[in-house]
Amino acid sequence: MVKNRELIIELTKNELKERHTGQVLGALWAFGQPLFMISMYVILFTYVFPNRYTYSGHLENFSVCVLAGIVPWLILQDILNRSSTILITHSKLVKQVAFPIAVLPLKVALASFLSYLPIFVVMIFFAIVSGYLNILMILLPLLLALLLLIMIGFAYFLSAFGVFFRDLKDIISVFCSVNLFLQPILYNPSSVPSKLQFIFYCNPFSYLIWCWQDIIFWGHPVHLIAWFVLPSSVVFLLFVGIRFFNLTKRYFGEII
């Protein structure tokens, strides 16, 4: 990938431009849409459903906790929905023997990541002005790096799998809608019955959400197991994704 870095940079720029082609507001809409969504969550959980509770003698604003979970999930949802059609969309490039098709999933993952970076800034700013500034925020670059690696792993695996299974896009769309409610995002931790919490632990996406909530909301590692599970899961996903892509890429041209 190092030798193709200039190509990756140019393709990423083109990907960002293509996402906003024909839109009157252009890139502003890409920023405005998720900003509108997180604003709605803040309003809902601050005023409509003021889900506040006492923790360590302090009254906590749960909207900050919701944002700490919903923003990483929005960017993951974006790459999940885009990944399955990456190679199909670029079928002409895939069929060119000399073109390094391995750069295609990477440029889509990078474009999605860069598109959502301003939203992370808004989330962090909201948390700070709400009084949730803490020393654990120094780990934000680490979590952003792990999030990017997760996106790259999914991009490679799902793009390759989508070539062989064209219904994957529809399945992922349904999964993303349902999975929002199977993660510890919209729930007050004190309101979830203990007998149902196993659902969160069985959901691999929960561990990323917990790490973000620890940094943005709790200010200390409440979910210590997540900090061990997340890095190992990232390494595993990245290895499996790239490995599966490399093993199947010889068939892409014929099938597409």
C-alpha positions as CSV (number, residue, x, y, z in Angstrom):
1,M,0.0,0.0,0.0
2,V,2.9,2.4,0.6
3,K,3.9,2.4,-3.1
4,N,0.3,3.3,-3.9
5,R,-0.1,6.1,-1.4
6,E,-0.3,8.8,-4.0
7,L,-3.0,6.9,-5.8
8,I,-4.9,6.3,-2.5
9,I,-4.8,10.0,-1.7
10,E,-6.1,11.0,-5.1
11,L,-8.8,8.3,-5.1
12,T,-9.9,9.4,-1.6
13,K,-10.2,13.0,-2.7
14,N,-12.3,11.9,-5.7
15,E,-14.4,9.8,-3.4
16,L,-15.1,12.8,-1.2
17,K,-16.0,14.9,-4.2
18,E,-18.2,12.3,-5.8
19,R,-20.3,11.9,-2.7
20,H,-21.5,15.5,-3.0
21,T,-21.7,15.8,-6.8
22,G,-25.0,17.4,-7.8
23,Q,-25.8,18.5,-4.3
24,V,-26.5,22.2,-4.0
25,L,-25.0,22.4,-0.5
26,G,-22.2,20.0,-1.4
27,A,-19.9,19.1,1.5
28,L,-22.0,21.2,3.9
29,W,-24.8,18.7,3.6
30,A,-22.5,15.8,4.4
31,F,-21.6,17.6,7.6
32,G,-25.1,19.0,8.2
33,Q,-27.0,15.7,8.0
34,P,-25.2,13.9,10.8
35,L,-25.0,17.1,12.8
36,F,-28.8,17.4,12.5
37,M,-29.2,13.8,13.7
38,I,-27.0,14.2,16.8
39,S,-28.8,17.5,17.5
40,M,-32.1,15.6,17.5
41,Y,-30.7,13.0,19.9
42,V,-29.5,15.8,22.3
43,I,-32.9,17.4,22.2
44,L,-34.7,14.1,22.7
45,F,-32.6,12.9,25.7
46,T,-32.2,16.3,27.3
47,Y,-35.7,17.7,27.0
48,V,-38.3,15.2,25.6
49,F,-37.0,12.2,27.5
50,P,-34.8,13.7,30.2
51,N,-33.1,10.4,31.1
52,R,-31.0,11.7,34.0
53,Y,-29.8,9.7,36.9
54,T,-27.5,10.0,39.9
55,Y,-24.0,8.5,39.7
56,S,-21.4,8.9,42.5
57,G,-23.6,11.6,44.0
58,H,-23.8,13.7,40.9
59,L,-26.8,14.1,38.5
60,E,-25.6,13.0,35.1
61,N,-26.8,14.2,31.7
62,F,-27.4,11.0,29.7
63,S,-27.5,12.8,26.3
64,V,-23.6,13.0,26.5
65,C,-23.5,9.2,26.9
66,V,-25.9,8.7,24.0
67,L,-23.7,10.9,21.7
68,A,-20.6,9.0,22.8
69,G,-22.2,5.9,21.4
70,I,-24.3,7.2,18.5
71,V,-21.5,9.1,16.7
72,P,-19.1,6.1,16.4
73,W,-22.0,3.9,15.3
74,L,-23.0,6.4,12.6
75,I,-19.6,6.2,11.0
76,L,-19.5,2.4,11.3
77,Q,-23.0,2.3,9.8
78,D,-21.8,4.4,6.9
79,I,-18.9,2.1,6.0
80,L,-21.0,-1.0,6.5
81,N,-23.6,0.2,4.0
82,R,-21.0,1.3,1.4
83,S,-18.6,-1.6,1.7
84,S,-20.7,-4.4,0.0
85,T,-20.9,-2.5,-3.4
86,I,-17.4,-1.0,-3.5
87,L,-16.0,-3.4,-6.1
88,I,-19.3,-3.7,-8.1
89,T,-19.5,0.1,-8.4
90,H,-16.0,0.2,-9.7
91,S,-16.3,-2.9,-12.0
92,K,-14.4,-1.3,-14.9
93,L,-11.4,-0.8,-12.6
94,V,-11.7,-4.3,-11.2
95,K,-11.5,-5.8,-14.6
96,Q,-8.2,-4.0,-15.4
97,V,-5.4,-6.4,-14.7
98,A,-2.9,-3.7,-14.0
99,F,-5.0,-1.7,-11.5
100,P,-4.3,-2.4,-7.8
101,I,-7.9,-3.1,-6.7
102,A,-6.8,-3.4,-3.1
103,V,-6.8,0.5,-2.9
104,L,-10.6,0.7,-3.6
105,P,-11.8,-0.5,-0.1
106,L,-9.1,1.6,1.5
107,K,-10.1,4.8,-0.2
108,V,-13.8,4.4,0.7
109,A,-12.9,3.7,4.3
110,L,-10.7,6.8,4.4
111,A,-13.3,9.0,2.8
112,S,-16.0,7.9,5.3
113,F,-13.6,8.5,8.2
114,L,-12.7,12.0,7.0
115,S,-16.3,12.9,6.3
116,Y,-17.3,12.2,9.9
117,L,-14.3,13.8,11.7
118,P,-16.1,17.1,12.1
119,I,-18.9,15.3,13.9
120,F,-16.5,13.9,16.4
121,V,-15.2,17.4,17.1
122,V,-18.8,18.5,17.7
123,M,-19.4,15.6,20.1
124,I,-16.2,16.3,22.0
125,F,-17.0,20.0,22.2
126,F,-20.5,19.3,23.5
127,A,-19.1,16.9,26.2
128,I,-16.6,19.5,27.3
129,V,-19.1,22.4,27.6
130,S,-21.4,20.0,29.5
131,G,-18.7,19.5,32.1
132,Y,-17.3,16.1,31.0
133,L,-13.7,17.1,30.4
134,N,-11.4,14.4,31.8
135,I,-7.9,13.1,31.6
136,L,-8.9,10.0,29.7
137,M,-9.6,12.1,26.7
138,I,-5.9,11.9,25.9
139,L,-6.8,8.4,24.5
140,L,-9.0,9.9,21.8
141,P,-6.4,9.6,19.0
142,L,-6.0,5.9,20.0
143,L,-9.7,5.3,19.7
144,L,-9.9,7.1,16.4
145,A,-7.1,5.0,15.0
146,L,-8.8,1.8,16.2
147,L,-12.1,3.0,14.6
148,L,-10.3,3.6,11.3
149,L,-8.7,0.1,11.4
150,I,-12.2,-1.4,12.0
151,M,-13.6,0.5,9.0
152,I,-10.7,-0.8,6.8
153,G,-11.2,-4.3,8.0
154,F,-14.9,-4.2,7.3
155,A,-14.3,-2.5,3.9
156,Y,-12.0,-5.3,2.7
157,F,-14.1,-8.2,4.0
158,L,-17.6,-6.9,2.9
159,S,-16.4,-5.6,-0.5
160,A,-15.1,-9.0,-1.3
161,F,-18.1,-10.9,0.1
162,G,-20.4,-8.5,-1.7
163,V,-19.1,-9.7,-5.1
164,F,-20.3,-13.2,-4.4
165,F,-23.5,-12.4,-2.5
166,R,-25.3,-9.4,-4.1
167,D,-28.1,-9.4,-1.5
168,L,-25.5,-8.4,1.2
169,K,-26.3,-4.7,0.9
170,D,-30.0,-5.2,1.8
171,I,-29.1,-7.5,4.7
172,I,-26.6,-4.9,6.0
173,S,-29.2,-2.2,5.8
174,V,-31.7,-4.1,7.9
175,F,-28.9,-5.1,10.3
176,C,-27.8,-1.5,10.9
177,S,-31.4,-0.4,11.7
178,V,-31.8,-3.2,14.2
179,N,-28.4,-3.2,15.7
180,L,-28.8,0.4,17.0
181,F,-31.1,-1.1,19.6
182,L,-28.8,-4.0,20.4
183,Q,-26.0,-1.8,21.6
184,P,-25.6,0.1,24.9
185,I,-26.3,3.4,23.2
186,L,-29.9,4.5,23.8
187,Y,-30.2,2.8,27.2
188,N,-29.7,4.2,30.7
189,P,-27.3,1.5,32.2
190,S,-29.4,1.5,35.4
191,S,-32.6,0.8,33.5
192,V,-31.5,-2.4,31.6
193,P,-32.5,-5.6,33.5
194,S,-29.4,-7.7,34.3
195,K,-30.8,-10.7,32.6
196,L,-30.9,-8.8,29.3
197,Q,-27.4,-7.3,29.5
198,F,-25.9,-10.5,27.9
199,I,-27.2,-9.1,24.6
200,F,-24.7,-6.2,24.8
201,Y,-21.8,-8.5,25.6
202,C,-22.7,-10.8,22.7
203,N,-22.7,-7.9,20.3
204,P,-19.1,-7.2,19.1
205,F,-20.0,-3.6,18.3
206,S,-20.7,-2.9,22.0
207,Y,-17.1,-3.0,23.0
208,L,-16.2,0.0,20.8
209,I,-19.2,1.9,22.1
210,W,-18.2,1.2,25.7
211,C,-14.7,2.5,25.1
212,W,-16.0,5.7,23.7
213,Q,-18.5,6.2,26.5
214,D,-15.7,5.6,29.1
215,I,-13.7,8.4,27.5
216,I,-16.4,10.9,26.7
217,F,-18.9,10.3,29.5
218,W,-17.6,8.3,32.4
219,G,-14.1,9.7,32.5
220,H,-12.6,6.4,33.7
221,P,-12.5,2.8,32.4
222,V,-15.9,1.6,33.7
223,H,-16.0,-1.2,31.1
224,L,-12.4,-2.5,31.6
225,I,-13.1,-5.7,29.6
226,A,-13.8,-3.6,26.5
227,W,-10.3,-2.2,26.5
228,F,-8.9,-5.7,26.1
229,V,-11.5,-7.0,23.7
230,L,-11.5,-4.0,21.3
231,P,-7.8,-4.0,20.3
232,S,-7.7,-7.8,19.8
233,S,-10.9,-7.7,17.8
234,V,-9.5,-4.9,15.6
235,V,-6.4,-7.0,14.8
236,F,-8.5,-10.1,14.1
237,L,-10.9,-8.2,11.8
238,L,-8.1,-6.5,9.9
239,F,-6.3,-9.8,9.4
240,V,-9.5,-11.7,8.3
241,G,-10.7,-8.8,6.1
242,I,-7.4,-8.4,4.1
243,R,-6.8,-12.1,4.0
244,F,-10.2,-12.9,2.6
245,F,-9.9,-10.1,0.1
246,N,-6.5,-11.4,-1.2
247,L,-7.7,-15.0,-1.4
248,T,-10.8,-14.1,-3.5
249,K,-9.6,-11.2,-5.6
250,R,-8.6,-13.5,-8.5
251,Y,-12.3,-14.3,-9.1
252,F,-13.6,-10.7,-9.0
253,G,-13.1,-10.0,-12.7
254,E,-14.9,-13.1,-13.8
255,I,-17.9,-12.7,-11.5
256,I,-18.4,-9.0,-11.9
